[in-house]
Structures are given as C-alpha cells and as structure tokens.
Amino acid sequence: MTEAPPTTQGEQAESPPERRGAPYLILDLLVFPLVIVAVGVVVFVIFGLITTEGKGPRDYLDLIRAGDSNRRWQAAFELSKVIHESRDPKLSDPRLVGGMVSLFEETGGDDPRVRRFLALALGRLGDARAVPALLAYLKDVQRGEGTDSQTHIYAVWALGAIGDASAIPTLVALASSEDPGLRKTAVHALGAFRFEEATAVLERALDDPVDDVRWNAALALAHQGHLAALPVLAQMLDRRQLSRSGAVTPDQAEEILLQAVAGAALLSDASLTARLEELGNDDPSLKVRAAAHRSLEMQGHHASP
C-alpha cells in the first residue's frame, strides 16, 4: 500500500519513492494505488536483465534511445531505480530532464512499459519541467485517445509526486473518472496539494464506493488536519471490519492498519485515541501494536496496561 505506499486491495506494494521537498512527504501516509505499487512485483524478474554496474542516468537514456525493444523498457525501469536510489549531482543536470521528457513524448508507439517507467522516473526526479508533457499526455487520455491504463496511472502519480500546482485542474477532472484505478490515483496525487480545490475533491472522495479511494482521501485529509477524515479512519482502524472484506488479505489488512494509525496520530480525537489504545494492547501484529504506541505518544497519551 504505500511505491510505496501501503498495499491496496489485491497486491503488495513497493514503498513510495522518496523525494526531496515538503510536498511529497505526505505521500508516505497514503494508501498507494494498486497498479503503481505492483512495480515491486516485477523487480526480481528485472534484476539481472541489465548490467547496471557503472551506468548512470544518461547511459540509460542512451539505451532507451538506441536499444532493442526489450532493452529499452528495462533501461527505463533502471533509470527510475537509479533516480530513486541516487544522490548523484548529475540528476540536477537540466539536460537529463529534457532528454527524459523528449523520450516520454516520442515513445507512444513503443512497448508501453517504456513510457510507463519514464513517467515513474520523471515523478521520482521531481522536476516541474516534466509537468507539461505529462499533462499533454493526460489530455489525450481525457479525450479517449489513450489505451494503456497503467501508463495513465503512472503519469497521474508522477504529477502528484512532482507537486506542481498547474496539475491540479487535470487531477481534479480525473478524480471523477469512471475508471476506479485512475480515480484513486488522482485522489492520491491530490493529497500533495494544500489548495481548496484539491481539498474539496478529497472530501467528496470520502463517499466513494471504492475502498482505496476513500482510504487515500482520508489519509490525505488527516495529514492536512481535516477532521472530515475521522469516520473513514475509524473504519480503517477496525481490523474486524477489514477482515470481513474478502478482497483484503491479512497482510494487506496490516498495511492498512499501519497507514491508518499514522493518519490517526495527526488528529486529536477521543474516538481515534480509544481505537489506538485497543490496537496497542490487543492487535495480533507486533508492528501494529508498536505503531499504535508511537501514535499515542505523539499525542501525549499512553496505551492502557
């Protein structure tokens, strides 16, 4: 759920990419959309397919341009990974983001994984110069011209990770998409923005029929201190209620609880405090119990013995 994000219904999540800069910090709390976090599932398949030793970002760009069809998408994945893990000063080279944007725009007819991982790389790089290309791509999607739903989701996620306010109108529109995956990713991305327009969408999303959408909205609002998140957070803190959903595995329920505990720590509410005390004393997961204790301490409380 949390490229992090914790897991969503159906799969395990990869942790959310770390970014420098305050706007992205809130995404550590969000329940991350399924398709994005599924990147973690293929990591072990991809490892070893490319010799990575000694290669830097520009080397991978060259491979994307000149490699065969199989190596191009692998190079795009490795580029996103290098950006995620590296503090290399070369990442600030303006030619790098320019080259990545050009490739993103040019690879529409390629293996969709190339553009997908380029979007992931652009989000991880966090450079606002990528925003116009991502928005242009999503305008095509809104016109019904795009067919690769996973790339749509990666591009939406990237806009939230970058955190440039020019993306808000597009994200607001996509938060009403008929596609639940696109809708929950747009809500997730809007959590990066403390603007009235974004907050209004998050509040409406608390009534969405899809659990993942409601969870993303509640956690984003909790981080912003909005008490409107309380009812959904209370549901997320109820392991029994989560277990009644056949779509949530025990491991996923634990991740949901951990995210909800982190969100509850940001709101001062007696009903949530009582839930945290119950989890801190009785939950079968040591991780959840420890997280509940930490959240109570943050609020100046201690779990009852």
N, C-alpha and C positions, 0 to 999 in steps of 0.2 A: 503494500500500500504506500508506502511512502516511497522514480528514478531517484528514485526513491521515491517517495512516498511510500506509506504503508500499503498493504495489498488491497485490491478491490475485489469484488466478488469474482472468483474464478481463477485467479492466478497469484503467484508470489511476485512481489515487487522488487525491483532494484532500487537502491537508495536514490533520492533525488540528487542531481548534480549539485555540488557546492558552487556558489558564486560569490564573488566579492561584491559587496554593496548591500545596503539595508533592504531594498525592495524584495530581494529574493529570500531573505531569511524566513519570512512567514511560510514559504512553501514547505519548509521542513515539517510543518504541522499537518499538511493536507493529505487527505486520502487520495493517492495518485491514480489517475485513470489506467485501466487495465492494459490497454494496448501499448502505452508508453513503457510501463514498468516491465512488460513482457520482454523488453530488450535483455533483461538479465537471464532469461531462459536460454537465449542463444549464445551467451558469452562463451561457454565452454566449447561449443561447436566451432566458433570462430577462432578461438585461440589456436595458434599453430598454423593457421592457413596463410598468415603473412609473417614474414620475418621482420620483426619490429625493431630489433636491436639497432641503435644508431640512427633511426629515422625520426625526422621532425615533422612539424605541420606542413611545411612546404613540400617535403618529399611525398607526403600522402596526397597533397593536391596534384602533384605531377602524375602520381599513379592513377588518380581518378580521371585525369585528362587523357592519359596515354595507355592505360592498362586494358587488358581484355575485359569482357563483360563481368566475369566472376571477380576479378581482382579490383574492379572499380568500386563495387559496393563494399567489399572487405576493407579497402583503403578508406572509404568514407566512415565506416564504423571505427577503424583505428584512429582516424583523425578526431572523432568525437571523444574517444577514450583518452587520447593524448592531451586534449584540451581540458578534459575533466581532471586529470591527474597531475598536470604540469603547472609549474610556476615560471616556465620559460619566458624570458623577456621578449622573445620573438613573437609571442602571442599578441603583443601590442602593436606589431608592425601593421600599418594600415593596408599594406598590400595583401596581407593574409585575408582579412575580412572581405576585401574587394574580390580576391580570387574565389573565395568560398561562395560569395553572392553570385558571381558570374556563373559558376558551375551549377549552383542551385537553379538558376534561371534557364540554363542550357540543357539540363538533363531530363526534361519532361518525357522524352521518348525512350529513356534508358530503363534499365531494371529499376523498379520503383524504390528498391532498397537504397539506391544511391542518393536520391533526393531525400528520402526519409532520414538517413543518418546525417546528411548535410544539415537538415533542419535541426536535428539534435545537437550537432556541433555548433551551429550558429547560436542556439539557445544557451549552450554551455559557455560560449565565448562571451555572450552578454553585451555585444556591441550594437548600439542603436542603428548603425548604418545598415544592418541587415533587415530592419523593420519594413521598409518599402517593398522589398522583394517578397517577403513573407505575406504582407497584406495583398499584394498584387496576385499572388498565387491563391489566396483565400477568396478573393473576389471572383476568380474563375470558379471556385468551388461553390460559392453562393449562387452563381448563375447556372449551376448544374453541369459544369464542364469537367469537373474533376471526377475521377473514378476510384482513386486509391484512398480509401477511408483512413488507413493507417497513416499515410503521409499527411492528410488533413489534420489529424490529431497531433502529429509531431510538430507541425507548423504552428498550431494553436498553442501548444505547450511552450514552444520557443518564444512566442510573443509574451507570455506571462513571465518566463524566465528573464527576458531582457528588461521588461518593466517599463517600456516607453509608453507614455500616455496616449500617443497617437493611435495605439492599437485598441483603445477602449471601445469605440463605436463598433468595430468589427466583432470584437469579443462579445459585446452585448447582443448583437444580432445573432451570433452563433449559439449563444446560451439559450435561444429559443428553437434550436434545430430539432427536427423530428428524430434525428439520429442520437440515441442516448449517449453513445461514446463521445461524439462531438460536443454534445451539450455539457456533459460532466467535465470535459477537458476545458471548455470555455469558462465554466464556473471556477474550476481550479485556477486557471490563468487570471481571472478577475480578482482572485484573492490577493494578488500582488499590488493592487491599486487602492489607495485610500481616497477615492473620489465618490461623491454622492451617487453618480450614475451607476458605478460598479456596485456600491453597497446596496442599492435598491434591487439590482438583479440578484444579488446573493440572498437578500431577504425573501424574494419571491421563490427562489430555488429551494427554500426550506420546505416548501409544499410539493416539491417534485415527486412524481410517483416512483422514481428510481432511487434506490438507497444511496448509491455512490454520489449522486448529485446532491442529495440532502446533506450527506456527511461532509463533502467538500465545502459546501456553503456554511455549515455550522462551524467548522473549524476555522475557516477564514474569518467569519464574523467574531468568533471568540478571540482570535488574535487581535482584532481591532477593538475589542472591549464591548461588543454589542450584545446585550442581554437577550436579544431575539434568538440567539443560538441555543438558549437553555433547554427547550423541550427536546430538540434533536440530540443534543449532547447527552441528556439524561437517558435517552433510548440507547445511545451508543455505549453508555457505561453499564448497561444491563446485560451481563453475559447470558442469562437465561433467555432473554428476548432474542439475542443474536443467534443462539443455538437453535431456536425454533425455525430459523430460516435455512431451508435445505441448500441454499446457494452459498452459504458461508461455512468453510471448514473450520475445525478447531484452531489451526494455525492462523487463519485469516481473522478469526474472532479475537485472538490475542493481539494481533496487529491493530485491529480496530479499537480495542480497549486501550492500548498504549497511546494511540493518537488522541482518543477522547480524553484520557487522563491528562495529557499535555495541554489540550484545549481547556479543560476544566480548571487547570491551575491558573489560567489567566482571568477567570471570572470569580468574583466573590459572591457566592450564593449558597445559602444554607442547605438546599436540597442536593446540590452537587457535592458539597462537603460531606454530607451523610453517605452519599454513594462512594466517595473516595475512601471514607473510613471502612465501609464494608469491604471494598476491594483490597484495601491494605491489610485487613485482618483475615479475610476468608477466601480470596481468589486462589484457585489451584495453581496459577502461574506465579513463580517467583519474580519474574520480570514485571508482571502487572502489580504485584504487591509492592515491590521496591519503587516502581514509578508512582504509585498512589501515595506512598510515604513521602517521596520527594515533593509531590504536588502539595500535599498538606503542609509540609514545612515551608514551602514558598508562600503559603497563605497565612503562616503563623499558627498552624494547627498541628496536632499530633494524632496519629491513629490511636484509637482506644485500645488498651491492652486486651 
